[in-house]
Amino acid sequence: MLSQSADRPAGFICRGQDSTTVRDACRGENALSESPSGNESFRQFAVISTNRNGVAAGELRSANLADGSGDRCVSIVLCTRNREAQLRLTLTSLQDIDFPEGWDVDVILVDNGSTDATGDLLRSYRLPQARVRVLYEPLPGKSRALNRAIAIARGSVILFTDDDVRLPHDWITGMVHRIIQGQADAVVGEVQLAADLDRPWTTKLHRSWLAATETIDRTSPERLVGANMAICRRMLEKIGGFDVALGPGALGFGEETLLTRQIKDRGGRVVPAWEVCVEHHPGNARLSRKSYLNAAIKMGQVEAYIAHHWNHRRCLPSVDYLSLGFAWVRLCWLRLGRRMTCRREDCATPTELQLQKRLAKLRFCLVERHKPPHYSRRLSD
């Protein structure tokens, strides 16, 4: 289990004003839009404070759900930024899913500082079967936006998805019933890349970097995927939310990966629901060679961040510099030998991507080694 250091109180890893609440922070103009309906007995807030190291943290606290109905109270969270066209199709898909009769469903949509028509679309969105609330989080970072949503969510189970997916009709019940029945603390569902985005050169690695779940262990998942996952609220309270240094708008990826490790470190059970499949439509731009190479760099940096701050990996400059030089030579040699093939198909091979990722990881390790770890050393380390 994780032992909490004295100078890093447990709670949300998010920055905010001292001694204020997320609820108060949401009261600014255009910050929070709610439908008039809703049970006010479902009250939750996060107190934000800053420790002596200047790292803001807050402890999520929630009132007991009224009349024992919490077991079937589910919050759906979706964060977006400047994705109006894709978001419109996702919200249409959300309208078509089955909302279980008698369940209390709470939908929270977070606009993470959009400058296009995304905000207008969110504020005009209505669901007859559920309460819809809209949050505005101006500070960039998906993890920050997710933490903002978690702080006001009413559900005992929180169901997450992305702004570019198509949802199956049985999405809610299929994803949350194992948690409600006490069989799991977190559930990862299937994610498949849209058929029109498949290319002759795509491999399992290419698809997995676009959130496809085919490379995840089918019996004991090693990571959650934000496009289709459900998490018990009590587990999120123990962990304190997502690390704001990770995810889109920060290092780019890894917020679910670290969260999965934190869940398991606390004895939580992560189980699959492969029968519940969402379709991912990330767009053609994500298939370009440039996009994949950029993703490799970000993933390498994420691995270095987790290795240093969570795993407490000790960086050995002499060894890492040698490994860095060797990886760089291999990458240059590979690109020289396969240059024409990659240019012609506008692809990056799995070998090239793995080398690019390793190069980025070694470089970032050498940067992060000067920083104190964000998490206390675990007893198992």
N, C-alpha and C positions, 0 to 999 in steps of 0.2 A: 504493500500500500504506500501511497505517497505521503510523506511526512511534510507538513506545511511549515516553512521557515517563518520565524517571528516577524521578519520585515516584509513578508509577502502574504497578506491575508488572503484567505480563500475567497473566490468569487469571480465575477465577470472580469475578463481581461479586456477592458475597454476604457477609453479615456473620456472624462467628462468633468463637470464642475464638482468642486468639493461640496460635500454635505448637501447634495440635492438628490432628486429622484428622477428616474426615467419618466415617470408619469408627469412630473412638473416640466421636464424638458420637452415633453410632447405637446405642451399646451400653447406653443408658439403659433403664429399665423400659418395656416396651411400645413401644420405639422401632423395633426391627427384628425382624420375624418371617420366618424362612426355612424352606423345606422342607428336610429333612435331606439330600436329594440335591444334587448339583452338583459341578462340578470346581473344586477349590480353586486350580488353576493359573491361573484367571481372576481375578487380583487387581488391583484398581484403587482408588485413593484420591485425595482432593484435600487438599492441605495448605493450611490457612487461615492467613493472616497479615494484619496491619493496617499500612498504610503511614503515613507521617508526617502525611498529611492526614486520617487517621482513616477511610479507605475500606478495608474488608476485601476482600482478594482472595486467590485460591489458584490454584495451577497444577495442573491435572489431569495426573496421571501414570498410565500403565498398563503393566503387564507384558506381554511378548509372549505371545500366545495359544499354548497348547500344541499340539503336533503339526500346526501349520499349518492348523487348522480355523477360524481366525478369520473367513475370508471368508464362511462360512455360519453365523456366530454372530450372532443378531439379538436386540436388547433392545427390548421393548415397554414404553413408559412411559405411565402414566395417573395424573393428579393429580385429587383431588376434595376437596370441602369441603361438608358438610351437604347432600348430594344423594342420600341413601340410596335413595329410590324410583326415580329415574332411573338411578342407578348399577347397581342390581340388573338392569335390563333390558340395560344395556350389557355387563355381565359375562356375562350369558346369551348375548348376541350373540358375545362373544369365545370362548365355548366352542364355538360352531358353525362357526368358520372352519377352513380347512384348514391344518394344520401340516405343512410340507414334510418328507417322510421324510429322515432323516439330518441335518437341521438342528438346531442347538443354539439353542433359543428361551428367552429369559430375560424374565419378566414382572415389572415393578416397579410396584407400586401405592402411591401416596403419599397419606396422609391429612393434609391441610393444616389441622389444628386443628379437626376437626369436633366438634360438641357433640351430634349426634344419633346414630343407630345406624350411621352410616357405618363407623366403626372396627370394630365387631363384624362387619359384613358383609365387610369386607376381610380380617380375620384368619381368617375361616372359609372363604374362597374357595380352591378347589383346581382345578388343571388337570392332567389326566393326561398331557398332551402337552408340558408345559413346567414349568420351575421358577418358582414364584411367591414373590416377596418383598414384604413390606409395610414401608413406612417411615412414621414419624410425624414431621411437621415442624410444630412448634407455632407458629412465627412465620408470620403471614399473608403471602400472596403466591404466586401460581402460579409465577412465575419462580423464586422461592427453592426451591419444592418440586421444580421440574423440575431445577434445578442439583443438588439433593440426590440425585435419582435418577440423573442422569448420572454423578455421582461414583462410584457403585458398579456401574454398568451394565457388562456383560461383552461386549456385542456390538460388532462392527466397524461395524455399522449400527444406529442407534437410530430406532425407529419410534414416532411420537407419535399419540395420539388423545385425545378428551375423554370426559367421563363421561355424555354424553347423546346418543350416536350409536349407529347400527346398522351393523355391519361386513359387507362382502361376503365370500364364502367364499374368494376368491383374494387377500385383502387383503395378506398377508405377501409372497408372491412378486411380486405386481403392483407393490408399492410399492418393494421393495428391489433387484430384479434389475438395474436400471440402475446403481445404485451399486456392486453387487458386480462387474459387468462393466466397471467403470471408465468408464462413460459419463456419470456425474453425481456431484456432491458433495451434492446435496440434491434431493428430489423432492416436488412438491406434487400431491396427488390431488384428485379431484372431491369437492365437498361440496354436497349438495342439501338444501334445507329440506323437512321432512316435508310431504306433501301436505295433511294436515289442518290445517296452520298457515297455508296460503296464504289470502289475503283479496282481495276485489275491488280494494282500494286499494293492495295491495303492488306495488312496482316493483323493478327490479334493485337499486336503492340499498337499499331496505328489506331485501331478502333478503341482500344482501352484508354488511349490518351484523349479520346473524345467521349469519355465517360461510359463506354460499353463495359459490361460486367463479366464478359466471357472468360477473363483471365483470373477472376477471383475464385478462391477455393469453394467448391460447391457444397461442402458440408460444414466447414468452419471458416466463415468469411474473415479475412484479415483486415478488411477495411470497409467502411460505409461509402456510399456514393450519393452526393447531395441531390441528384436528380430524382432519387426515389429511395427515401429512407424515413424511418419512424423511430423516435426515441422517447423513452419514458421520462416524464418530466422530473421525477425525483432524481434520476441519474444526472440530468443536466444541472440540477441544483447542486449536487455534490461536486461536479466538475467545475461549474462556473461558466459554462458557455464555450464559445469558440475563441481560439487564439487569434487576435486581430492582426498579428504579423503574417498570418497565412491567408490564402484564398485570393480570389480576384480582387483587384484594387490594392493588393499588397504584394506578397511574393508570387501570387498567381494561382497556386494550388495548395493541397495538403491539409486544409482545415479539417476535412472529414477523417483523413488518415491519423492525425494526431488525436482527434477526439475518440476514435476507435481504440487506440492504445490506452487512453485515459479511462475509458469505460472498462476495458479488460483488466487494467491495473487495479480497479476498485472491485473486481470480482463480478463485473457485469457480464451478461450473456448476450452475444451478438449472433443472431440466427438469420438464415436466408428465407426469402419468400420469392423464389424464382418463378413461381406461377403468376406473379403480379408483374407484368411487363409494361414499361413506358417506352415510347419511341422518342429518340433524341434527334432534333433538327438543328444542329449548331450552325449551319450555313456553309456555303462552298469555300469561303475565305479560310476557314479553319483547316482545309485540306491542302493548302499550298505548302511548298517546301519551306518557305520562310516562316510560316506559322508553326510548323512542326519543330523546326530548329529552335525557334524562340521558346516553345513549350519545353524542349529538352533542357534549355538553360534554366528556366524557372523551376523545373522539377529537380534538377541538380541542386539548386539553391535551397529548395524545400528540404531535401534529404539532409543537407548540411545543417540546416537550422534545427531540425528534429534531432539529429545526431548530437549536436552540441548542447542544446537547451533541455531536451527530454532524456536522451540516453547518456548524457555527460561523457561523450566520447572525447578523449584527450587527443589534441592535435599535436603531431610531431612534425615540426616544420621541415626538418631534413628529409624525412620519409615522404611527406606530402609534396614537397617541391620536386623530388625525384619522380614520384608517380605522376605529377602534373606534366612534367616534361615528356615522360614516356607516352601519356595519353595524347598530348598535343602532336607528337611525331606520328603516332598511329592514325590519328584523325586526318592529318595532312596527307599521309600516304594513301589512305582510303579514298579521299576526295580526288586525289590526282588520278588514281586508277579507275574510278567510276564516274568521273566528271561528266562525260558525255551522256551516259545512261541517265543520271539524275537530272540533267538539264532537259533531256528529251521528254521524260515522263513527269517532270516537275515533282519529283518525289524525293524523300529522304529514306534511305534503307534503315531497317532496325539496328544494324550494327553501327551506322553513322550516328543515329539518334542516341544510342547507349553511350557511345564515346563522347558525344557532345554533352550529355548529361553528367558523365563522370568528370569531365574537365571542369564544368561549372561547379560541381560539388566540391572538388578539391580547392578551387579558387575561393569559394565562399567559406569553406572551413578555415582557411588561413585568415579570412577577415573576422569571422565570428569568434575565433579563439581568444581575442582580446576582450570579449564581453563576458560579464558574469551570467551564468545560466538563469533563465527565467523561472525554472522549476527546481524545487528541492530534489536532492538525490533520493531515490526510492530505496527501500530496505533490500530489495531484490538485486540492486546494482552491485 
